[in-house]
Amino acid sequence: MSDRVFAVVLLLLAAGYAWVAWQIEVPFQYEPLGPKPWPLLLAALLAVCALVVLVRPGREPGWPRGVEMRRSLLLLLLLVLYALLFQPLGYMITTFVVCAGLAFMLGAGLLYALGFGLLVAVPGFFLFTDVLKLNLPWGEVFR
């Protein structure tokens, strides 16, 4: 039953995402398709996956207990913090803290977790900004 409830929630999310994507308007277009197709494609893909789960749910999943539940809630908290702190702290600091925290949470030693955070944050920043030419926030800390 929980799979079907989750599938309905995903369908509603896909519908809302598609509605918001349909509202995208830009004053000028530098591409033939514009910015709408990718979000609409993602909404359609999410809807198809939700329909598959709705029509063919698997066996009833067991809910995590104890350590698994705490780990899942900590993961959710880290991802919410990542979204909330991304602008104020910038990509590099936020990504470092979250990746190091995730690695530590999954059993890496403290030094390995910190190294992993650095290996994701620093090259990732330059990959996005220099290679892909995307703008990432430095954060209010550096202004």
N, C-alpha and C positions, 0 to 999 in steps of 0.2 A: 504493500500500500504506500509506503514512504517513497518508493521510486515513482509511482504515478503522481503523487503530490508534487514531488520535485520536478517532474516533467511538465506539469501544468505551470509551475512557477517559472520554469525556463521558457515555456511558450509565451507567457505574459511578458517576460523580460525581452524576448526576441521581438514581440510586437511593439513594445515601447521603444526599443532600440531602432527598429525600422522606421517608426513614426518620427523619431528625432532625426534620423539620418535623412529622411525624405525632406525635412525642413532646411537642410543645408543649402544655402545660396551664397555664391561668391560674386563680387562685382565684376570680376574678369576671370577668364579661364585660360590657363597656360597649357592645358592638356585637353585632348578631344573629349574625354569622358567627364572630366571634372572630378570633384571630391566625393560624389555620392556613391558610386558603384561599390567601393570596398566595404563601407559600413553596411550597405544593403546586402551584399554577398555574405558578410558575417552574420547578419540577422537571419538570412535564409538558412545558412548552415546550422546555426543554433536551433532554429525551428525544426529542421529536418532531424537533427539529433534528438531533440525533445520528443518528437513524434515517434521515433524508433523506440525510445525508452517507454513512452506511454503505451504503445501498442504491444511491445514485447518486453515487459519487465522481467528481470531475472528473479532468482529466489530472494526472499526477504533478507535484506542485509542486516548484519548485527551492528549495533551502535558501539562505538569505542567506549571503553571503560578505563578508569584509573589513569595510568600513565599515558595511554593513547589519547584519551580525552583531553588531558592537560596539554599534551603536545599539540593536538589539533587546535585547541583554543589559543595557545601561544603563537602558532603559525598564523592564525587569523588575526590576532592582535598585531603581530609584526607587519603583516601586509597592510592593515589599516593605518598603522603608524607610518609606513612607507608612503602611502598616498597622502597623508596629512602633512608630513614633514618634507616632502619632495621640493616644494617651492621655497619654504623658509630656509632650509638647510642646504638645498641644492642636490644635484644628482650624486656627486662624488661622496659626500659625507653620508647621505641617506643610504645609498647603495652599499657603501662599506659597512655601515652599522647593521643593516638588515642581513646582508650576506654572511657576515661574520657571526651574527646571532643565529641564523639558520644552521650554519655549519656546526656551531657549538651545540645547538639544540639537538642535532642529529648525531652527536657523539664524537665530533672532532675535538682534539685537544685545543687549548686556548691559543697557542701559537699558530697551529694549523688553521684554525678558524680565522684569526686575524690576517694571516697570509692569504687565505682564500678571499676574504673581503677585499684586500688590496688588489689581488689578481683579477677580480671582477670589476671593481670600481674604476681603477685608473685606466687600464687599457680600454675598458668599455666606454669611458667618457671620450677618449680620443678617437675611438672607432666611430662613435656616433657623430662627433663634431667635425673631425677632419676628413674621414673617409666618406661617411654618408651625408655630411653637410647639414646635419640637424642641429637645431638650437636646443641646448639643455641648460637648465638654470644653474648658475654658480651658487645661488643662495644669498639670502640677505646678510649672512654672516660675513661675506667677502666684500660687501659694498661699503 
